[in-house]
Amino acid sequence: MRTKNSNINYPEVHLSDVLAYLWDGISGYRLYMLLNFLLIAIAGVFEVISPLYFKKFFDILTSGGDKSLLTPLLIQALLTVLIINICAWFFWRIGSFVGTYYQAGALMKLRQQAYNTLLKHSYSFFTNNFTGAIVQRVGRYARAFERLADRVAFNMIPIMVRLIGVTIVVSTFEPRLALLIVFWAFLYMGINYFYSRWRLRFNIEAAEADSHTTAVLADTITNQNNIEIFGQYENETKHFGLVTNEQARITLRNWNVGNGLDAIQALLIILIEFGVLYFTIHYWEQGLVTIGTFVLVQLYILGLGGRLWDFSRIVRDFYESYADATEMVEIMKLPYEIKNTPGAKALTITKSEIEFKNVEFAFNQTRGVLENINVLIRGGEKVALVGPSGAGKTTFVRLLLRYYDSTSGAILIDGQNINHVTLESLRHNISLVPQDPLLFHRTLMENIRYGREGASDEEVIQAAHLAHCDEFIDALPLKYETKVGERGIKLSGGERQRVAIARAILKNAPVLILDEATSSLDSHSESLIQDALNTLMQGKTTIVIAHRLSTISKMDRIIVMEGGKITEEGTHAELTSRDASLYKKLWTLQAGGVI
């Protein structure tokens, strides 16, 4: 199991796994692929037949007969060669068009297959992997199939057709010569195969180095603003230089290993040309072969040598494709950490009552996060979670959303264990406004409508109005058709939060989670949004995570967490009346409403 660049133990992947996933991914295009292979094979048969008529041509030319009688025979042989070559060209071209047609569709389906599988992985999977590396894996997976299919169709099949055809033809007039060619061909392919298998580890290492470089590049580009703020340009430049230098070292070693194979192949081709012609001279001396046979054998050796030279590329590309596809198959074969249990039913909401029973959670044996959490949140109740950083507040809501599964205990919504309901229905009934909302590089209309697919433009605009998004949207030249940039970078933090609130208003789920939903707003905007949130919270079970205590002082209940435990509960008035209360201490210490 590989653990490089992540904390995830990927399952072992074999060649059979890669081929099975690729075969499954190209459903709907398999027959076209087989047709492509067949047409290329037919073209290869014509290419084997063509040299026979060149042999006939030169046998006629050296026969010593009357030239006036021989000329029509020579022209007839040339015309036959022309017709055969045109047939070979026709089947090759049609096969190429079929190949491009099915590969375009197959690559689309393979990307979709990888994408569909990828998105179902858990929150922790994405926090343990570089985004750039994951994107790279999806692209390589599809390209691996393209390269593999091309090598089979345009290299492997012509080699096999030519080798079988040459063996049959040559054995009809000199079996010993055919045996020599077959022995040489299998020696050539055997050396290629075992050398390339030995080289596989270098190919995999090169692919991993490329993925790591891409991941580091994506990570630094994402944090470009931090690099400027902290003046880390020189350090980051040096760091990326070390990464690229390491990749260059690994790549150079991989290429040098490949050059060694090329040298062996070139020597084998020189030897077979000499050997075949050497033995053919002796057969000619004995009267067993003609001058046309020299031409035939030379054409076959040159053609077969050219095709077999491609065999090294086939083996190399096969293992490189295997290495590239393996990285994505590891993800597709990796069991989902969070998934629907067998027989899971849709969550049925009646009162929106939430209960944590003896819930504990730990990332590993040495890092406990929540301990013995017991709390009942009644339907429609507004509850705030308060406590210092690292107290477990965010983990509390992530367990409710099943981003993670609790280590022990149970979480119930209206008496239904959330582990036994479908993930889709659970998350459909919960709205989340996070502290740092991330938006798609799409229009504002599309980003807000993400809260409820199928909502009309009027409903989207109304939700935006309630969230006071229209205050900045109306000032934009394209208004709701404005694209917000990657991760919403074209908007300020407060504007992104207002869009997230508009989404929640549009979704209108019975359970609402606000994670510092007004933290990026100025005082004026906060007062406007607070009105919208008060409206949004009506009739909903609401959980608010807040450091700005002034925003939660009117909650029905405040739960204070510290060290992964619930240490206090009560209203604002009750908690501030207790001398030893942590909440009272926080309330007293806060400056400007922020702890």
C-alpha positions in Angstrom: 0.0 0.0 0.0 1.4 3.4 -1.0 1.1 6.3 1.3 3.2 8.8 -0.6 2.0 12.5 -0.4 -1.0 11.6 1.8 -2.1 9.8 4.9 -4.2 7.4 3.0 -3.4 3.7 2.7 -4.3 2.9 -0.9 -5.3 -0.7 -1.8 -2.9 -2.7 -3.9 -3.6 -2.5 -7.6 -2.8 -5.2 -10.1 -2.8 -5.1 -13.9 -6.1 -7.0 -13.9 -7.7 -4.2 -11.8 -6.5 -1.5 -14.2 -7.8 -3.4 -17.3 -11.1 -4.2 -15.6 -11.7 -0.5 -14.7 -10.7 0.7 -18.2 -13.0 -2.0 -19.9 -15.9 -1.0 -17.7 -15.2 2.7 -18.4 -15.5 2.4 -22.2 -18.9 0.7 -22.2 -20.7 1.7 -25.4 -17.5 1.9 -27.4 -16.1 -1.6 -27.1 -17.4 -2.8 -30.5 -15.9 0.2 -32.2 -12.6 -0.6 -30.6 -12.7 -4.2 -31.8 -13.7 -3.0 -35.3 -10.7 -0.6 -35.2 -8.4 -3.6 -34.4 -10.0 -5.7 -37.2 -9.5 -3.1 -39.9 -5.9 -2.5 -38.9 -5.3 -6.2 -39.0 -6.7 -6.5 -42.5 -4.5 -3.6 -43.6 -1.5 -5.5 -42.2 -2.4 -8.7 -44.2 -2.3 -6.6 -47.5 1.1 -5.2 -46.4 2.4 -8.8 -46.1 1.1 -9.8 -49.5 2.6 -6.8 -51.3 6.3 -7.9 -51.2 5.4 -11.2 -52.9 4.7 -9.3 -56.1 7.9 -7.3 -55.7 9.6 -10.7 -55.6 7.7 -11.7 -58.8 8.7 -8.4 -60.4 12.4 -8.9 -59.8 12.3 -12.6 -60.7 10.7 -11.6 -64.1 13.3 -8.8 -64.5 16.2 -11.2 -64.0 14.7 -14.1 -66.0 16.6 -13.1 -69.1 13.6 -13.5 -71.5 12.4 -11.4 -74.3 11.9 -7.8 -73.0 8.9 -7.2 -75.2 7.2 -10.2 -73.6 8.4 -9.4 -70.1 7.3 -5.8 -70.0 3.6 -6.6 -69.8 4.3 -9.0 -67.0 6.3 -6.4 -65.1 3.5 -3.8 -65.5 1.0 -6.3 -64.3 3.0 -7.1 -61.2 3.4 -3.3 -60.5 -0.4 -2.8 -61.0 -1.0 -5.6 -58.6 1.3 -4.0 -56.0 -0.6 -0.7 -56.5 -4.0 -2.3 -56.0 -2.7 -4.2 -52.9 -1.2 -1.0 -51.4 -4.4 1.0 -52.1 -6.4 -1.7 -50.3 -3.9 -1.6 -47.4 -4.2 2.2 -47.4 -8.0 2.1 -47.5 -8.4 -0.3 -44.5 -5.7 1.6 -42.6 -7.4 4.9 -43.1 -10.9 3.6 -42.2 -9.4 1.9 -39.2 -7.8 5.3 -38.2 -11.1 7.1 -38.5 -12.9 4.5 -36.4 -10.1 4.7 -33.9 -10.5 8.5 -33.5 -14.2 8.2 -33.3 -14.4 5.7 -30.5 -11.5 7.1 -28.5 -13.1 10.6 -28.3 -16.1 9.0 -26.7 -14.2 6.5 -24.6 -12.0 9.3 -23.1 -15.1 11.2 -22.2 -16.6 8.2 -20.4 -13.4 7.4 -18.6 -13.1 11.0 -17.3 -16.7 10.8 -16.2 -16.1 7.4 -14.6 -13.2 8.8 -12.6 -15.1 12.0 -11.7 -18.2 10.2 -10.5 -16.1 7.9 -8.3 -13.9 10.7 -7.0 -16.7 13.0 -5.8 -18.2 10.3 -3.6 -15.1 10.1 -1.4 -15.3 11.6 2.1 -14.2 15.0 3.4 -11.1 13.5 5.0 -10.0 12.1 1.6 -9.8 15.5 0.1 -8.1 17.0 3.1 -5.4 14.4 2.8 -4.7 14.9 -0.9 -3.4 17.8 -3.0 -6.0 19.1 -5.3 -3.5 19.4 -8.2 -2.4 15.8 -7.8 -6.0 14.5 -7.9 -6.8 16.6 -11.0 -3.6 15.2 -12.6 -4.7 11.6 -11.9 -8.0 12.0 -13.7 -6.3 13.3 -16.8 -3.7 10.7 -16.8 -6.2 7.9 -16.4 -8.0 8.8 -19.6 -4.7 9.4 -21.5 -3.4 6.1 -20.3 -6.2 4.3 -22.2 -5.7 6.4 -25.3 -2.0 5.6 -25.4 -2.6 1.9 -24.7 -5.4 1.6 -27.3 -3.1 3.3 -29.9 -0.3 1.0 -29.2 -2.4 -2.1 -29.6 -4.1 -1.0 -32.8 -1.3 0.7 -34.6 1.7 -1.2 -33.3 1.0 -4.5 -31.7 -1.6 -5.8 -34.2 0.6 -4.9 -37.2 3.6 -6.6 -35.6 1.7 -9.8 -35.0 0.1 -9.9 -38.4 3.4 -9.2 -40.1 5.3 -11.7 -38.0 2.8 -14.5 -38.7 2.5 -13.6 -42.4 6.3 -13.4 -42.9 6.8 -16.7 -41.2 4.1 -18.5 -43.3 5.4 -17.0 -46.6 9.1 -17.5 -46.0 8.6 -21.1 -44.7 7.0 -22.0 -48.1 10.3 -21.7 -49.9 12.9 -22.0 -47.1 11.7 -23.2 -43.6 15.2 -22.8 -42.1 15.2 -19.1 -43.0 11.7 -18.7 -41.5 12.9 -20.3 -38.3 15.8 -17.9 -38.1 13.5 -14.9 -38.5 11.1 -16.2 -35.9 13.9 -16.9 -33.4 15.3 -13.4 -33.9 11.8 -11.8 -33.5 11.1 -13.6 -30.3 14.6 -12.9 -29.0 14.0 -9.2 -29.8 10.6 -9.1 -28.2 11.8 -11.1 -25.2 14.7 -8.7 -24.5 12.3 -5.8 -24.9 9.8 -7.3 -22.5 12.1 -8.2 -19.7 14.1 -5.0 -20.0 10.9 -2.9 -19.9 9.6 -4.8 -16.9 12.8 -4.0 -15.1 12.4 -0.4 -16.2 8.8 -0.2 -14.8 9.9 1.0 -11.4 11.7 3.9 -13.0 8.5 4.8 -15.0 6.4 4.7 -11.8 8.9 6.8 -10.0 8.9 9.3 -12.8 5.1 9.5 -12.8 5.0 10.0 -9.0 7.7 12.8 -9.3 5.5 14.5 -12.0 2.4 14.3 -9.8 4.4 15.7 -6.8 5.7 18.6 -8.8 2.1 19.4 -10.1 0.8 19.2 -6.5 3.5 21.6 -5.1 2.8 24.0 -8.0 -0.9 24.0 -7.4 -0.4 24.4 -3.6 1.9 27.4 -4.1 -0.3 29.1 -6.7 -3.3 28.7 -4.3 -1.3 30.4 -1.6 0.2 33.1 -3.8 -1.2 35.8 -1.6 0.4 34.3 1.5 3.7 34.2 -0.3 3.5 37.9 -1.0 2.3 38.8 2.5 5.1 36.9 4.3 7.8 37.8 1.8 8.5 34.1 1.0 9.2 34.5 -2.7 12.8 33.5 -2.5 12.1 30.5 -0.2 9.3 29.2 -2.3 11.4 29.6 -5.5 14.1 27.6 -3.9 11.7 25.0 -2.6 10.1 24.6 -6.1 13.6 24.5 -7.6 14.5 21.5 -5.3 11.3 19.7 -6.4 11.9 20.3 -10.1 15.5 19.4 -9.8 14.6 16.1 -8.1 12.0 15.4 -10.9 14.7 16.2 -13.5 17.1 13.8 -11.9 14.5 11.0 -11.9 13.4 11.8 -15.4 17.0 11.8 -16.7 17.7 8.4 -15.2 14.5 7.1 -16.7 15.4 8.4 -20.2 19.0 7.0 -19.9 17.6 3.5 -19.1 15.4 3.9 -22.2 18.4 4.8 -24.3 20.1 1.6 -23.3 17.2 -0.4 -24.7 17.3 1.6 -28.0 21.0 0.7 -28.3 20.3 -3.1 -27.9 17.5 -2.9 -30.4 19.6 -1.2 -33.0 22.3 -3.9 -32.7 19.8 -6.7 -33.0 18.4 -5.2 -36.3 22.0 -4.9 -37.7 22.7 -8.6 -36.8 19.5 -10.0 -38.3 20.0 -8.1 -41.6 23.4 -9.5 -41.9 22.5 -13.0 -40.8 19.4 -13.4 -43.1 21.3 -12.1 -46.2 24.3 -14.2 -45.3 22.3 -17.5 -45.3 20.2 -16.4 -48.3 23.5 -16.1 -50.3 24.2 -19.7 -49.5 20.7 -20.8 -50.5 21.1 -18.8 -53.7 24.4 -20.5 -54.4 22.6 -23.9 -54.1 19.9 -22.7 -56.4 17.2 -22.8 -53.7 16.2 -19.1 -53.9 16.1 -16.5 -56.6 17.1 -12.8 -56.8 13.5 -11.9 -56.1 13.8 -13.8 -52.8 16.6 -11.5 -51.8 14.3 -8.5 -52.4 11.4 -10.3 -50.6 13.5 -11.1 -47.6 15.0 -7.7 -47.4 11.6 -6.0 -47.6 10.3 -8.4 -44.9 13.3 -7.8 -42.6 13.2 -4.0 -43.1 9.4 -3.9 -42.5 9.5 -6.3 -39.6 12.5 -4.5 -38.1 10.6 -1.2 -38.3 7.6 -2.8 -36.6 9.6 -4.5 -34.0 11.4 -1.3 -33.2 7.9 -0.1 -32.2 7.6 -3.1 -29.9 9.9 -1.3 -27.4 7.5 1.6 -27.5 4.6 -0.7 -27.0 6.1 -2.2 -23.8 7.3 1.1 -22.5 4.0 2.8 -23.2 2.1 -0.1 -21.8 3.9 0.1 -18.4 3.8 3.9 -18.4 0.1 3.7 -19.1 -0.2 1.1 -16.4 1.7 3.4 -13.9 -0.5 6.4 -14.9 -3.8 4.6 -14.7 -2.8 2.9 -11.4 -2.8 6.2 -9.6 -6.5 6.8 -10.5 -7.5 3.1 -10.0 -6.1 3.3 -6.5 -8.7 6.0 -5.8 -11.5 4.1 -7.5 -10.7 0.9 -5.7 -10.3 2.7 -2.3 -13.4 1.9 -0.2 -15.5 4.9 0.6 -14.9 6.0 4.2 -18.4 7.5 4.5 -21.2 5.7 2.6 -24.7 4.6 2.8 -25.1 1.5 5.0 -27.0 -1.5 3.5 -30.7 -0.9 3.7 -30.4 2.9 4.5 -33.6 4.7 4.2 -34.4 8.4 3.5 -34.4 10.7 6.5 -38.0 11.6 7.5 -38.2 15.0 9.2 -41.0 15.7 11.7 -39.7 17.9 14.4 -36.1 18.3 13.4 -34.9 17.2 16.9 -31.2 16.3 17.2 -29.7 14.1 19.8 -26.1 13.2 20.5 -25.9 10.0 22.7 -22.5 9.2 24.3 -20.8 10.4 21.1 -17.0 10.2 21.0 -14.7 10.9 18.1 -10.9 10.5 17.5 -8.8 10.8 14.4 -6.5 8.1 15.7 -5.7 6.4 19.0 -3.6 9.3 20.3 -5.8 12.2 19.1 -9.2 12.3 20.7 -11.4 15.2 19.6 -14.8 14.7 21.3 -15.5 12.8 24.5 -18.8 11.6 25.9 -21.0 14.2 24.1 -24.7 14.0 25.3 -27.0 16.7 24.2 -30.6 17.0 23.0 -31.5 19.9 20.7 -35.3 20.2 20.5 -37.0 20.9 17.2 -37.0 24.6 16.3 -34.5 25.4 19.1 -31.7 27.9 18.4 -28.4 26.6 20.0 -25.0 28.2 20.0 -21.7 26.3 20.3 -19.1 28.4 22.1 -15.6 27.7 23.3 -11.9 28.3 22.5 -10.3 27.1 19.3 -9.8 23.3 19.2 -12.7 22.7 21.6 -14.5 20.5 19.1 -17.2 22.8 17.8 -16.6 22.3 14.1 -16.1 18.6 14.6 -19.5 18.5 16.3 -21.3 19.8 13.2 -19.2 17.7 10.8 -20.3 14.6 12.6 -23.9 15.8 12.2 -23.3 16.2 8.5 -21.5 12.8 8.4 -18.3 14.3 7.0 -16.9 11.9 9.6 -18.5 9.0 11.5 -18.3 9.0 15.2 -15.9 6.6 16.9 -18.7 5.5 19.3 -22.2 6.5 20.3 -25.1 7.6 18.1 -26.5 10.8 16.5 -30.2 10.9 16.0 -32.5 13.2 14.1 -36.1 12.7 15.0 -35.1 9.3 16.5 -33.4 8.1 13.3 -29.7 7.2 13.5 -28.0 9.2 10.9 -25.7 6.3 10.1 -28.8 4.4 8.9 -30.3 7.0 6.6 -29.0 7.9 3.2 -26.4 10.6 2.9 -28.4 12.4 0.2 -31.5 12.7 2.4 -29.4 13.7 5.5 -27.6 16.5 3.7 -30.7 17.6 1.8 -32.3 18.4 5.2 -29.4 20.5 6.5 -28.2 23.9 5.3 -24.7 25.0 6.1 -23.3 28.5 6.0 -19.5 28.0 6.5 -17.0 30.5 7.9 -15.2 30.7 4.6 -17.6 29.8 1.8 -16.1 28.6 -1.5 -17.8 29.4 -4.7 -17.6 27.9 -8.2 -16.1 29.9 -11.1 -19.6 30.4 -12.4 -22.1 33.2 -12.5 -23.7 34.6 -9.3 -27.0 33.3 -10.5 -25.6 29.7 -10.8 -23.8 29.9 -7.5 -26.9 31.0 -5.6 -29.2 28.5 -7.4 -26.8 25.8 -6.2 -28.9 25.9 -3.0 -31.9 24.5 -4.8 -31.6 23.1 -8.3 -34.6 24.2 -10.4 -35.3 27.4 -8.6 -36.6 30.1 -10.9 -34.6 33.3 -11.5 -37.2 35.2 -9.4 -36.6 32.9 -6.4 -32.9 33.3 -6.7 -33.2 37.1 -6.9 -35.5 37.1 -3.9 -33.1 35.0 -1.8 -30.2 37.3 -2.9 -32.3 40.3 -1.8 -33.0 38.7 1.7 -29.3 38.1 2.1 -28.5 41.7 0.9 -26.5 40.3 -2.1 -28.3 42.7 -4.4 -26.5 45.6 -2.7 -23.2 44.6 -4.5 -24.7 42.6 -7.4 -26.6 45.6 -8.8 -23.4 47.6 -9.0 -21.8 44.9 -11.3 -21.9 45.5 -15.0 -23.2 42.0 -15.7 -25.1 41.8 -12.4 -26.3 38.1 -11.8 -24.4 36.9 -14.9 -21.1 38.0 -13.4 -18.6 35.1 -12.9 -17.0 35.1 -9.5 -13.6 33.6 -10.3 -12.0 30.5 -8.9 -13.2 29.8 -5.4 -15.1 33.1 -5.6 -11.8 35.1 -5.5 -13.4 38.1 -7.3 -15.7 38.7 -4.3 -14.8 40.0 -0.9 -15.1 37.7 2.1 -18.3 39.4 3.2 -19.8 39.2 -0.3 -19.0 35.4 -0.4 -20.7 34.9 2.9 -23.8 36.8 1.7 -23.9 34.5 -1.4 -23.6 31.5 1.0 -26.5 32.8 3.1 -28.6 33.3 0.0 -28.0 29.7 -0.9 -29.2 28.6 2.5 -32.3 30.8 2.2 -33.1 29.3 -1.2 -32.5 25.7 0.1 -34.8 26.3 3.1 -33.8 23.1 4.9 -35.3 22.3 8.3 -31.9 22.1 10.1 -29.6 25.1 9.8 -25.9 25.3 10.7 -24.2 28.7 10.9 -20.4 28.5 11.2 -19.3 32.0 12.0 -21.7 33.2 9.3 -21.2 36.9 9.9 -17.5 36.8 10.7 -16.4 38.6 7.5 -19.0 41.3 7.6 -18.6 44.9 8.7 -20.9 46.3 11.4 -23.4 47.7 8.8 -23.6 44.5 6.8 -23.8 42.4 9.9 -26.9 44.2 11.1 -28.5 43.7 7.7 -27.6 40.0 7.5 -28.6 39.4 11.1 -32.2 40.4 10.1 -32.0 37.9 7.2 -30.7 35.2 9.5 -33.4 35.8 12.0 -36.0 35.3 9.3 -34.1 32.3 8.0 -34.0 30.7 11.5 -37.7 30.9 12.0 -39.1 27.4 12.4 -35.7 25.7 12.0 -33.5 23.8 14.3 -30.4 26.0 14.3 -26.9 25.4 15.5 -24.6 28.4 15.5 -20.9 28.3 16.0 -19.6 31.8 17.0 -16.7 33.5 18.6 -18.4 36.9 18.4 -20.6 36.4 21.4 -22.8 39.4 20.7 -24.3 37.5 17.8 -25.5 34.6 19.9 -26.6 36.2 23.2 -30.2 35.8 22.2 -30.0 32.1 21.4 -32.4 29.7 23.2 -29.5 27.9 24.7 -25.7 28.2 24.7 -23.5 25.1 24.9 -19.9 25.7 26.0 -17.3 23.3 24.9 -13.7 22.9 26.1 -11.2 20.1 25.4 -13.8 18.1 23.4 -16.3 18.1 26.2 -19.5 20.0 27.0 -18.7 21.9 30.2 -21.7 24.3 30.5 -25.2 24.8 29.1 -27.7 27.5 29.6 -29.0 30.8 28.3 -26.8 33.9 28.1 -28.3 35.3 31.3 -27.8 32.0 33.2 -24.2 31.6 32.1 -23.1 35.1 32.8 -24.6 34.9 36.3 -22.2 32.1 37.3 -18.9 33.3 38.7 -16.9 30.2 37.7 -18.4 30.1 34.2 -16.0 29.8 31.2 -18.6 31.6 29.1 -18.7 34.5 31.6 -14.9 34.7 31.4 -15.0 34.8 27.6 -17.8 37.4 27.6 -15.8 39.5 30.0 -12.5 39.2 28.0 -13.9 39.8 24.5 -13.0 43.1 22.9 -15.2 44.5 20.2 -17.3 41.4 20.3 -14.5 39.0 19.3 -12.8 36.7 21.7 
